[in-house]
Amino acid sequence: MLVILPAVAFLGVFLLLIGYRDPDQPGVLRGREAFLESLVLGYAYLALSTELLGWLHAITFWGIVGCWALALGILAGLGIRGGLFSSAVQKVRAAWQRRLKDSAGLEWGGVFLVGVFAALLAVIAFLSPPNTNDSLTYHMSRVMNWIQNQSVAHYPTVELRQLWNPPGVEYAILHLVILAGSDRFAPFVQWASFFSCLAAVSLIAERLGAGREGRWLAVFFCLTLPMAIIQATSTQNDLTTALWALACIYWVLVGVQRPLTRYEWIVFGLAAGLGALAKGTFYAYAIPFFTWLFISSVRKVGLKQAAAAALGSGLIVCLLNAGIWSRNISAYGSPLGDPGSVGYLANQELTPTGVVSNLTRNAGMEMVTPFEALNRPVLDTIGWIHTQMGQDLNDPRTSLRDFSVHFTITSEDYGINPLHMWMILGLWLASAVIWAVWRFRKGAFESICGEALLYSGLVFVTLLLFSGLYKWQPWGGRLLLPFFGAAAPLFGVFVSKIPYRGIRAILIGALVLTSLAPLLANTARPLVKVNGRYFSVLDSSRQDLLFINSPELKTGYTELARWVRVTRCDRLGLVIASGENEYPLWALLAPSGTERRIAHLDPFHPLAEEGTRLGVGTKEFHPCAVFVNDPDFDPQTLPGFALAESRLDLKLFVLRELMPLIR
């Protein structure tokens, strides 16, 4: 039950903010804005408290419980003694009564649809263990190492992504795993981020001039994104990155329409800091809008005041990221982490042709449909553009893999959002036409001009900047989630202006139909048995689902884990090649991170040189068994150990005195 502590704290912040609000503000805007603020403030507290607990080596059950107990105590003191909670409850009740009287059919349909999606995805998230490839190699593995070490400090591992990647999303997962004692609630970080994005796009659409129907159209666009639906039940980090990007964009729009208050600059800085703490791709989506805010602020309040406010927000970003940046500087000499890994992902041809190459391939990848007649012109156009530029379609300086596309909306690794991409292209075309006409006939399109058109251009710039910063990659569909989230308000603004209700209904129906496959038939976590799938999360064990993306490993991992339990070994050493699955061992042998010690054998200090004394954090480590998943491993580096079991490339070595238990 203690796993609900963070949710209760977030609710407390929300009610506190509602209680403080000016009653003259529009009720709906007040509620959604307070909700977004509560997410930013609560998550910032989570991130900072995790860093503090890690510094104190106090990342333990009672350390986390104490962290949230302190937060709830402060909130209770502020809310109860000041009467803010009771005031907030009255305001919420009055707002709901007004909404019940004014709500139309579209809104009731939207609430019902969001509720169905939330319920179904919650069931999938609760029944499914983290089983995405990245989660098994580093997202969940780093969480378990932190729990074991009681610190977020760097530790010995060959999978460097566990160390240098921004850790914000995993911090939240860390709290849920410790409070629940398992990974049951780990996917709910992304689940909550998904539905929080709906509030953010609704707020942005309203700032761009959308009415009630337009706001719901923006919500439908975001709710039905195939990749967002798939990720809502995983432990990846792209949805949370999208949430912070959208939060920043909202406060940018507020700042464009009027000068931000000091408090709003703080909240904006916190949202930006959380975005940087979530994923490196955040910068591509933030920089264009940050530039817009700064230029607008200079015009409104002057250069000196705008620069001071921007500097203050920048310092907040640095505060939230100081922990991971300092650790990375100490280990790699760079705040962004391992230079080799970062350079491997970065576009190495920052020229117009290199950027256009990535732009066309990123857009083309998202436009693939089940129909070859539609795909062929797109692919031919991409090839023709590269030929005209003299650019190699598979240039390794701009590509992580050879360019290829295939239609899938149910795979978390390679899923795309084709219908949404085609609609975005239509919105851009409409924006260009409206802008051209508006230039000659001002007033003709006054209701959808101005900020909406500029916003549309900036959304395109985010895709352009993403294509300039990063190499093309076949799994890039999930990295573009913030782009699609930012485009959702445009859909609401423009489509709501279509005079024919039937067209709007057809577009909504098409989006909902597109969402059914990822909702019900997620490749790794299907709710129903379709497309030849022989399993469902409703009738499969968590162990079976754990290995669903690599079933060939199931027997080896489970059998070797069984022998570890037979020998009663409580100190398992790991020799795992980079990119191989680590988390299954935690799930099988130490689901809460405390049942036994599992640690990487430091690759720079093999046992042959150090005996059986290995530095893990600040403690010496004496393994009684060693799990090996590395074809280049030399058994001679394990003196005193004997091979107990071998399955495919997986091997288990145990101390010789434990061998009788194996036999």
GUMI-529509 format. One line per 5 residues: for each residue x, z, y of C-alpha. Coordinates in nm, 4 decimals. Layout:
% residues N
X Z Y  ...
% end
This chain:
% residues 663
0.0000 0.0000 0.0000  0.2922 0.0571 0.2354  0.3406 -0.3198 0.2474  0.0591 -0.3307 0.5048  0.2611 -0.1242 0.7552
0.3979 -0.4298 0.9425  0.0494 -0.5845 0.9625  -0.0944 -0.2601 1.1000  0.1840 -0.2448 1.3582  0.1185 -0.6048 1.4674
-0.2530 -0.5224 1.4962  -0.1661 -0.2185 1.7068  0.0405 -0.4293 1.9470  -0.2454 -0.6807 1.9704  -0.5026 -0.4125 2.0551
-0.2654 -0.2551 2.3052  -0.2228 -0.5875 2.4825  -0.5981 -0.6479 2.4837  -0.6505 -0.3045 2.6329  -0.4063 -0.3825 2.9140
-0.5597 -0.7226 2.9936  -0.7401 -0.7981 3.3163  -1.1120 -0.8099 3.2297  -1.1581 -1.1023 3.4720  -0.9465 -1.3338 3.2554
-1.1305 -1.5736 3.0200  -1.2001 -1.3758 2.7034  -1.0997 -1.6371 2.4466  -0.7751 -1.7243 2.6205  -0.6996 -1.3554 2.6626
-0.7443 -1.2875 2.2908  -0.5389 -1.5808 2.1624  -0.2644 -1.5233 2.4168  -0.2497 -1.1538 2.3299  -0.2300 -1.2488 1.9630
0.0657 -1.4782 2.0278  0.2352 -1.2121 2.2400  0.1846 -0.9508 1.9683  0.3582 -1.1788 1.7182  0.6553 -1.2263 1.9500
0.6894 -0.8577 2.0388  0.6349 -0.7356 1.6826  0.8740 -0.9847 1.5277  1.1390 -0.9077 1.7889  1.1101 -0.5392 1.6952
1.1455 -0.6339 1.3283  1.4587 -0.8392 1.3938  1.6296 -0.5815 1.6131  1.5440 -0.2902 1.3824  1.6805 -0.4830 1.0841
2.0102 -0.5370 1.2615  2.0253 -0.1676 1.3573  1.9450 -0.0512 1.0040  2.2034 -0.2929 0.8679  2.4668 -0.1590 1.1058
2.3844 0.1937 0.9842  2.3822 0.0800 0.6175  2.0272 0.2111 0.6049  1.8361 -0.0898 0.4725  1.6536 0.1227 0.2170
1.2919 0.1941 0.1323  1.2817 0.5020 0.3538  1.4781 0.3293 0.6270  1.2191 0.0494 0.6458  0.9270 0.2927 0.6194
1.0782 0.5009 0.8986  1.1203 0.1905 1.1120  0.7487 0.1081 1.0932  0.6398 0.4720 1.1129  0.8269 0.4979 1.4416
0.6579 0.1841 1.5728  0.3127 0.3074 1.4696  0.3792 0.6459 1.6270  0.4723 0.4883 1.9604  0.1714 0.2555 1.9483
-0.0621 0.5416 1.8630  0.0714 0.7478 2.1507  0.0238 0.4636 2.3975  -0.3080 0.3400 2.2659  -0.4939 0.6571 2.1798
-0.3811 0.8826 2.4632  -0.4278 0.6082 2.7191  -0.7656 0.5043 2.5807  -0.6380 0.1485 2.5388  -0.7412 0.1124 2.1751
-1.1024 0.2074 2.2433  -1.1061 -0.0233 2.5457  -0.9636 -0.3061 2.3342  -1.2236 -0.2574 2.0611  -1.5036 -0.2763 2.3172
-1.3564 -0.5926 2.4701  -1.3158 -0.7571 2.1304  -1.6720 -0.6667 2.0345  -1.8098 -0.8070 2.3604  -1.6045 -1.1248 2.3211
-1.7342 -1.1789 1.9672  -2.0920 -1.1289 2.0786  -2.0460 -1.3930 2.3461  -1.8861 -1.6290 2.0974  -2.1699 -1.5836 1.8499
-2.4195 -1.6895 2.1156  -2.2184 -1.9861 2.2434  -2.0661 -2.1233 1.9216  -2.1574 -2.4762 1.8196  -2.1621 -2.6444 1.4790
-1.8058 -2.7725 1.5088  -1.6759 -2.4203 1.5712  -1.8625 -2.2696 1.2782  -1.7368 -2.5510 1.0590  -1.3842 -2.4912 1.1843
-1.3998 -2.1175 1.1185  -1.5314 -2.1830 0.7686  -1.2619 -2.4421 0.6935  -0.9807 -2.2195 0.8216  -1.1189 -1.9311 0.6152
-1.1283 -2.1406 0.2976  -0.7728 -2.2619 0.3513  -0.6511 -1.9091 0.4248  -0.8154 -1.7656 0.1129  -0.6956 -2.0370 -0.1257
-0.3408 -2.0337 0.0068  -0.3328 -1.6533 -0.0076  -0.4256 -1.6668 -0.3769  -0.1512 -1.9211 -0.4453  0.1049 -1.7216 -0.2457
0.0219 -1.3973 -0.4254  0.0286 -1.5479 -0.7757  0.3413 -1.7620 -0.7316  0.6993 -1.6358 -0.7199  0.9412 -1.8059 -0.4791
1.0409 -2.1197 -0.6698  1.1574 -2.3714 -0.4097  1.5112 -2.4908 -0.4774  1.6476 -2.3562 -0.1482  1.4743 -2.0245 -0.2083
1.6386 -1.9882 -0.5489  1.9841 -2.0725 -0.4176  1.9964 -1.8877 -0.0855  1.6746 -1.7813 0.0927  1.5718 -1.5134 -0.1567
1.9237 -1.4533 -0.2888  2.0488 -1.3357 0.0497  1.7513 -1.0997 0.0788  1.8345 -0.9349 -0.2530  2.2020 -0.9017 -0.1639
2.1085 -0.7345 0.1642  1.8825 -0.4876 -0.0164  2.1562 -0.4068 -0.2652  2.4279 -0.3699 -0.0014  2.1894 -0.1842 0.2350
2.3312 -0.4056 0.5089  2.3044 -0.7608 0.6427  2.6831 -0.7919 0.6696  2.8521 -1.0919 0.5070  2.9455 -1.0430 0.1428
3.1436 -1.2369 -0.1215  2.9652 -1.5556 -0.2317  3.0431 -1.9227 -0.2816  2.6960 -2.0193 -0.1527  2.7857 -1.9990 0.2148
2.4325 -2.0782 0.3286  2.3478 -1.7217 0.2291  2.5822 -1.6023 0.5038  2.5839 -1.8248 0.8108  2.2298 -1.9642 0.8269
1.9979 -1.8010 1.0842  1.8343 -1.5048 0.9034  1.5163 -1.4409 1.1032  1.2608 -1.5416 0.8406  1.4509 -1.3648 0.5645
1.4506 -1.0454 0.7743  1.0706 -1.0404 0.7534  1.0814 -1.1181 0.3806  1.3324 -0.8345 0.3398  1.0844 -0.5825 0.4802
0.8017 -0.7045 0.2566  1.0148 -0.7050 -0.0596  1.1393 -0.3501 0.0043  0.7933 -0.2150 0.0882  0.6260 -0.3895 -0.2075
0.9108 -0.3370 -0.4550  0.8912 -0.7030 -0.5600  0.8582 -1.0573 -0.4235  0.4763 -1.0552 -0.4443  0.4313 -1.0718 -0.0687
0.7437 -1.2709 0.0213  0.5522 -1.5999 0.0792  0.3164 -1.4341 0.3265  0.5681 -1.4694 0.6083  0.5175 -1.8461 0.5981
0.1457 -1.8036 0.5254  0.1009 -1.5938 0.8383  0.3147 -1.8362 1.0407  0.0937 -2.1274 0.9360  -0.2285 -1.9726 1.0585
-0.0591 -1.8344 1.3694  0.0418 -2.1917 1.4550  -0.3304 -2.2734 1.4767  -0.3733 -2.0230 1.7592  -0.0657 -2.1635 1.9347
-0.1796 -2.5268 1.9234  -0.5226 -2.4215 2.0449  -0.3675 -2.2455 2.3446  -0.1457 -2.5430 2.4249  -0.4406 -2.7834 2.4011
-0.6352 -2.5659 2.6429  -0.3433 -2.5639 2.8879  -0.3377 -2.9443 2.8682  -0.7014 -2.9592 2.9712  -0.8805 -2.9768 2.6354
-1.2246 -2.8261 2.6125  -1.3683 -2.6303 2.3234  -1.4049 -2.9378 2.1020  -1.0563 -3.0591 2.1899  -0.9049 -2.7241 2.0938
-1.0698 -2.7374 1.7533  -0.9554 -3.0959 1.7013  -0.5975 -2.9781 1.7641  -0.6512 -2.7005 1.5094  -0.7818 -2.9483 1.2500
-0.4780 -3.1707 1.3015  -0.2394 -2.8798 1.2418  -0.4433 -2.7218 0.9604  -0.4435 -3.0423 0.7535  -0.0699 -3.1221 0.7744
0.0329 -3.1701 0.4083  0.3832 -3.0286 0.4526  0.2506 -2.7258 0.6407  -0.0003 -2.6543 0.3640  0.2705 -2.6776 0.0974
0.5132 -2.4548 0.2866  0.2467 -2.1928 0.3602  0.2994 -2.0510 0.0101  0.6804 -2.0702 0.0006  0.9770 -1.8751 0.1353
1.1240 -2.1596 0.3397  1.1495 -2.1209 0.7182  1.0201 -2.4382 0.8844  0.6688 -2.3097 0.9550  0.8026 -1.9982 1.1237
1.0399 -2.2164 1.3254  0.7403 -2.4266 1.4284  0.5532 -2.1115 1.5344  0.8284 -2.0001 1.7717  0.8708 -2.3525 1.9068
0.4970 -2.3697 1.9805  0.5038 -2.0231 2.1393  0.7842 -2.1369 2.3703  0.5978 -2.4567 2.4550  0.2895 -2.2548 2.5490
0.4790 -2.0383 2.7965  0.6533 -2.3491 2.9304  0.3100 -2.4906 3.0145  0.2089 -2.1637 3.1763  0.5286 -2.1772 3.3837
0.4656 -2.5387 3.4792  0.1159 -2.4568 3.6059  0.2168 -2.1398 3.7937  0.5316 -1.9270 3.8293  0.5897 -1.7038 3.5292
0.5816 -1.3309 3.5874  0.8835 -1.1201 3.4946  0.7024 -1.0009 3.1828  0.6236 -1.3596 3.0799  0.9881 -1.4586 3.1202
1.0764 -1.1730 2.8832  0.8202 -1.2846 2.6251  0.9411 -1.6427 2.6616  1.3015 -1.5289 2.6066  1.2001 -1.3325 2.2989
1.0162 -1.6341 2.1536  1.3192 -1.8550 2.2197  1.5494 -1.5974 2.0621  1.3300 -1.5753 1.7540  1.3314 -1.9536 1.7256
1.7106 -1.9630 1.7329  1.7132 -1.6795 1.4787  1.4818 -1.8757 1.2466  1.6537 -2.2141 1.2026  1.9123 -2.4363 1.3655
1.6634 -2.7229 1.4072  1.4782 -2.5140 1.6678  1.7103 -2.6358 1.9445  1.5984 -2.9975 1.9079  1.2371 -2.9018 1.9767
1.3108 -2.6453 2.2475  1.5606 -2.8154 2.4794  1.3266 -3.0837 2.6262  1.0568 -2.8304 2.7113  1.3061 -2.5732 2.8404
1.4367 -2.8408 3.0770  1.0844 -2.9102 3.1994  1.0271 -2.5389 3.2652  1.3517 -2.4997 3.4582  1.2911 -2.8040 3.6797
0.9347 -2.6927 3.7468  1.0490 -2.3370 3.8268  1.3101 -2.4654 4.0706  1.0401 -2.6591 4.2553  0.8074 -2.3577 4.2652
1.0368 -2.0621 4.3404  1.3734 -2.2143 4.4279  1.6994 -2.2624 4.2421  1.8295 -1.9078 4.2807  1.5208 -1.7345 4.1439
1.4694 -1.9919 3.8682  1.8327 -1.9623 3.7569  1.8098 -1.5806 3.7540  1.4964 -1.5923 3.5382  1.6489 -1.8478 3.3017
1.9661 -1.6384 3.2761  1.7616 -1.3302 3.1912  1.5788 -1.5150 2.9151  1.9106 -1.6485 2.7901  2.0492 -1.2958 2.7650
1.7455 -1.1970 2.5560  1.8178 -1.4908 2.3232  2.1760 -1.3678 2.2895  2.0594 -1.0117 2.2227  1.8352 -1.1163 1.9350
2.1062 -1.3361 1.7830  2.4067 -1.1149 1.8597  2.4268 -0.9814 1.5044  2.4417 -1.3094 1.3140  2.6490 -1.4808 1.5831
2.9108 -1.2036 1.5852  2.9326 -1.2073 1.2049  2.9732 -1.5834 1.2043  3.2385 -1.5746 1.4776  3.4295 -1.3121 1.2805
3.4090 -1.5136 0.9576  3.4234 -1.8741 1.0804  3.5218 -1.8687 1.4462  3.1878 -2.0192 1.5468  2.8483 -1.8585 1.6188
2.6732 -2.1392 1.4313  2.8603 -2.0624 1.1098  3.0781 -2.2546 0.8694  3.2137 -2.5578 1.0630  3.2324 -2.7656 0.7455
2.8691 -2.7080 0.6558  2.7448 -2.7565 1.0108  2.9516 -3.0731 1.0486  2.8172 -3.2036 0.7185  2.4602 -3.1863 0.8539
2.5325 -3.3104 1.2076  2.4974 -3.6733 1.3107  2.8516 -3.8001 1.3514  2.7642 -4.1133 1.5473  2.6214 -4.0003 1.8795
2.5690 -4.3542 2.0074  2.2463 -4.5369 2.0969  2.2608 -4.7322 1.7710  2.3221 -4.4171 1.5663  2.0310 -4.2351 1.7296
1.7944 -4.5327 1.6977  1.8942 -4.5678 1.3329  1.7920 -4.2094 1.2594  1.4821 -4.2335 1.4778  1.3442 -4.5383 1.2992
1.4212 -4.3964 0.9561  1.2700 -4.0553 1.0361  0.9535 -4.2158 1.1684  0.9425 -4.4760 0.8902  0.9804 -4.2102 0.6213
0.6691 -4.0352 0.7556  0.4683 -4.3594 0.7703  0.4846 -4.4460 0.3994  0.1423 -4.4867 0.2389  0.0196 -4.5524 -0.1177
-0.0350 -4.9148 -0.0170  0.2583 -5.1550 -0.0461  0.0919 -5.4005 0.1918  0.1216 -5.1392 0.4691  0.4658 -5.0160 0.3710
0.6421 -5.3512 0.3549  0.6097 -5.4397 0.7273  0.7367 -5.0912 0.8220  1.0406 -5.1106 0.5946  1.1128 -5.4696 0.6950
1.1015 -5.3681 1.0621  1.3468 -5.0833 1.0009  1.5822 -5.3225 0.8215  1.5499 -5.5840 1.0968  1.6298 -5.3288 1.3691
1.9435 -5.2194 1.1859  2.0502 -5.5808 1.1379  2.0051 -5.6568 1.5074  2.2088 -5.3485 1.6021  2.4794 -5.4228 1.3441
2.4174 -5.0743 1.2038  2.4573 -4.9905 0.8354  2.1279 -4.8558 0.7002  2.3228 -4.6108 0.4807  2.6093 -4.5247 0.7159
2.7484 -4.1892 0.5893  2.8101 -4.0847 0.9494  2.4339 -4.0842 1.0075  2.2997 -4.0285 0.6545  2.3167 -3.7575 0.3914
2.1809 -3.9964 0.1271  2.1111 -4.3684 0.0952  1.7873 -4.4548 0.2726  1.4851 -4.4644 0.0448  1.1229 -4.3683 0.0884
0.8395 -4.2833 -0.1444  0.4863 -4.1591 -0.0919  0.4246 -3.7934 -0.1763  0.2176 -3.5311 0.0000  0.2409 -3.2576 -0.2639
0.6164 -3.1978 -0.2943  0.7807 -2.9323 -0.0786  1.1160 -3.1083 -0.1053  1.0087 -3.4643 -0.0222  0.6560 -3.4342 0.1171
0.5527 -3.6308 0.4270  0.2558 -3.6465 0.6679  0.1695 -4.0185 0.6789  -0.1844 -4.0109 0.8204  -0.0789 -3.7684 1.0913
0.2227 -3.9841 1.1774  0.0102 -4.2955 1.2150  -0.2263 -4.1002 1.4393  0.0658 -3.9800 1.6527  0.1814 -4.3390 1.6962
-0.1690 -4.4230 1.8102  -0.1603 -4.1358 2.0592  0.1724 -4.2564 2.1993  0.0352 -4.6069 2.2354  -0.2725 -4.4715 2.4116
-0.0489 -4.2627 2.6396  0.1520 -4.5704 2.7360  -0.1616 -4.7732 2.8109  -0.3233 -4.4910 3.0088  -0.0064 -4.4342 3.2097
0.0205 -4.8052 3.2924  -0.3434 -4.8288 3.4011  -0.3289 -4.4995 3.5896  -0.0360 -4.6291 3.7927  -0.2637 -4.8983 3.9378
-0.6031 -4.7272 3.9231  -0.5539 -4.3622 4.0006  -0.8575 -4.1613 3.9085  -0.9665 -4.3902 3.6266  -0.8108 -4.1632 3.3683
-0.7684 -3.8528 3.5785  -0.9057 -3.6183 3.3107  -0.6272 -3.6992 3.0615  -0.3372 -3.7825 3.2884  -0.0643 -3.5808 3.4527
0.0663 -3.3016 3.2345  -0.0799 -3.4441 2.9109  0.1080 -3.7717 2.9563  0.4325 -3.5962 3.0419  0.3796 -3.3648 2.7461
0.3320 -3.6682 2.5219  0.6641 -3.8077 2.6407  0.8426 -3.4784 2.5734  0.7060 -3.4660 2.2186  0.8674 -3.8059 2.1650
1.1916 -3.6738 2.3153  1.1960 -3.3915 2.0580  1.1899 -3.6489 1.7769  1.4569 -3.8485 1.9586  1.6774 -3.5411 2.0028
1.6293 -3.4346 1.6414  1.7367 -3.7835 1.5331  2.0432 -3.7581 1.7557  2.1550 -3.4151 1.6361  2.1049 -3.4402 1.2606
2.1753 -3.6944 0.9899  1.8879 -3.8662 0.8182  1.7968 -3.6859 0.4958  1.5308 -3.7643 0.2349  1.3944 -3.4086 0.2538
1.3696 -3.4258 0.6330  0.9892 -3.4220 0.6263  0.9795 -3.0438 0.6253  1.2308 -3.0248 0.9127  0.9865 -3.2181 1.1319
0.7077 -2.9596 1.1108  0.7661 -2.8339 1.4689  0.7334 -3.1949 1.5904  0.3971 -3.2371 1.4190  0.2826 -2.8994 1.5488
0.3741 -2.9983 1.9038  0.1789 -3.3245 1.8620  -0.1392 -3.1479 1.7451  -0.2599 -3.0563 2.0994  -0.2282 -3.4226 2.2009
-0.4677 -3.5142 1.9230  -0.7147 -3.2612 2.0577  -0.6801 -3.3775 2.4195  -0.7050 -3.7523 2.3582  -0.9502 -3.7675 2.0680
-1.1943 -3.5316 2.2407  -1.2229 -3.7964 2.5160  -1.3479 -4.0620 2.2731  -1.7120 -4.1109 2.3717  -1.8343 -4.1814 2.0190
-1.8914 -3.8689 1.8114  -1.8940 -4.0746 1.4918  -1.5309 -4.1795 1.5415  -1.4268 -3.8178 1.5876  -1.6133 -3.7224 1.2710
-1.4401 -3.9975 1.0730  -1.0973 -3.8839 1.1939  -1.1700 -3.5212 1.1037  -1.3013 -3.6258 0.7627  -0.9912 -3.8346 0.6940
-0.7632 -3.5419 0.7862  -0.9534 -3.3001 0.5626  -0.9485 -3.5414 0.2679  -0.5726 -3.5853 0.3113  -0.5260 -3.2085 0.2945
-0.6980 -3.1604 -0.0422  -0.4090 -3.2822 -0.2564  -0.1430 -3.0499 -0.1079  -0.3932 -2.7643 -0.0999  -0.5015 -2.7906 -0.4622
-0.2189 -2.9772 -0.6372  0.1070 -2.8506 -0.4885  0.3761 -2.9846 -0.7233  0.5384 -2.6426 -0.7724  0.2353 -2.4178 -0.7236
-0.0828 -2.6087 -0.8233  -0.4170 -2.4359 -0.8060  -0.5911 -2.6879 -1.0309  -0.4674 -2.9023 -1.3183  -0.4710 -3.2610 -1.1902
-0.2443 -3.5645 -1.2049  -0.1323 -3.4765 -1.5563  -0.0289 -3.1224 -1.4602  -0.0510 -2.8923 -1.7587  -0.0309 -2.5668 -1.5658
-0.1915 -2.3804 -1.2783  -0.0992 -2.0650 -1.0901  -0.4235 -1.9194 -1.2268  -0.3131 -1.9269 -1.5918  0.0696 -1.9375 -1.5792
0.3081 -1.6453 -1.5882  0.5319 -1.5762 -1.2902  0.8318 -1.6392 -1.5152  0.7075 -1.9878 -1.6043  0.6365 -2.0648 -1.2386
0.9801 -1.9351 -1.1389  1.1490 -2.2196 -1.3289  0.8894 -2.4883 -1.2594  1.1332 -2.7042 -1.0590  1.4085 -2.6703 -1.3207
1.2432 -2.5964 -1.6577  1.5632 -2.6814 -1.8443  1.7165 -2.3598 -1.7100  1.4402 -2.1263 -1.8214  1.5619 -2.0593 -2.1760
1.9217 -2.0050 -2.0695  1.8450 -1.7655 -1.7850  1.5856 -1.5647 -1.9757  1.7972 -1.5369 -2.2910  2.1124 -1.4315 -2.1076
1.9121 -1.1843 -1.9010  1.7731 -1.0395 -2.2253  2.1253 -0.9750 -2.3538  2.2142 -0.7999 -2.0289  1.9209 -0.5657 -2.0879
2.0175 -0.5167 -2.4529  2.3666 -0.3992 -2.3546  2.2135 -0.1766 -2.0844  2.4687 -0.3187 -1.8434  2.3842 -0.2168 -1.4882
2.6633 -0.4076 -1.3111  2.6403 -0.7855 -1.3454  2.9083 -1.0059 -1.1922  2.8268 -1.3599 -1.0855  3.0408 -1.6713 -1.1047
2.8057 -1.9401 -0.9770  2.8946 -2.2765 -0.8319  2.7616 -2.3566 -0.4869  2.4087 -2.4986 -0.5040  2.3195 -2.3326 -0.8342
2.0253 -2.0977 -0.8779  2.0978 -1.7295 -0.8250  1.7613 -1.5739 -0.7493  1.6165 -1.6089 -1.1034  1.8654 -1.3438 -1.2173
1.7363 -1.1047 -0.9527  1.3761 -1.1766 -1.0487  1.4516 -1.1162 -1.4175  1.6903 -0.8209 -1.3905  1.6440 -0.6509 -1.0517
1.3105 -0.7545 -0.8952  1.3243 -0.4809 -0.6309  1.6989 -0.5206 -0.5736  1.7752 -0.1711 -0.7033  1.7394 -0.1803 -1.0833
2.0983 -0.2890 -1.1378  2.3881 -0.4087 -0.9270  2.4370 -0.7852 -0.9164  2.7288 -0.9141 -0.7123  2.9348 -1.2281 -0.6692
3.2914 -1.2049 -0.7879  3.4880 -1.2760 -0.4745  3.6278 -1.6304 -0.5229  3.9385 -1.5382 -0.3273  4.0226 -1.2421 -0.5521
3.9676 -1.3377 -0.9183  3.9737 -1.0711 -1.1849  4.3068 -1.2022 -1.3135  4.4686 -1.0742 -0.9933  4.2636 -0.7654 -0.9185
4.1830 -0.6337 -1.2675  3.8183 -0.5304 -1.2585  3.8212 -0.3930 -0.9055  3.6418 -0.6226 -0.6681  3.5427 -0.5544 -0.3096
3.1677 -0.5903 -0.2584  3.0786 -0.4761 0.0901  3.2538 -0.1424 0.1223  3.2197 -0.0390 -0.2417  3.4326 -0.1196 -0.5443
3.2587 -0.3169 -0.8140  3.3337 -0.2825 -1.1877  3.1161 -0.5344 -1.3763  3.0295 -0.4754 -1.7394  2.8937 -0.8295 -1.7785
2.9594 -1.1583 -1.6002  2.7097 -1.4439 -1.5704  2.8776 -1.7841 -1.5323  2.7134 -2.1037 -1.4082  3.0196 -2.2995 -1.3064
3.1632 -2.5814 -1.5217  3.5088 -2.5318 -1.3678  3.5318 -2.1631 -1.4593  3.8380 -2.0485 -1.6558  3.7575 -1.7650 -1.9031
4.1212 -1.6541 -1.8823  4.0361 -1.4938 -1.5471  3.8195 -1.2400 -1.7323  4.0606 -1.0136 -1.9221  3.8830 -0.7557 -2.1346
3.5644 -0.9651 -2.1626  3.4291 -1.1684 -2.4557  3.1755 -1.4543 -2.4635  2.8418 -1.3056 -2.5674  2.6088 -1.6044 -2.5285
2.6192 -1.9652 -2.4123  2.3235 -2.1893 -2.3287  2.4002 -2.5344 -2.1909  2.6351 -2.4669 -1.8950  2.5305 -2.1012 -1.8711
2.7562 -1.8350 -2.0185  2.7444 -1.4578 -2.0415  3.0624 -1.2545 -2.0850  3.0481 -0.8809 -2.1588  3.3110 -0.6099 -2.1978
3.4545 -0.6168 -2.5473  3.3315 -0.2651 -2.6201  2.9748 -0.3872 -2.5644  3.0013 -0.6747 -2.8119  2.8696 -0.4684 -3.1089
2.5383 -0.4405 -2.9241  2.5198 -0.8185 -2.9069  2.5973 -0.8698 -3.2741
% end
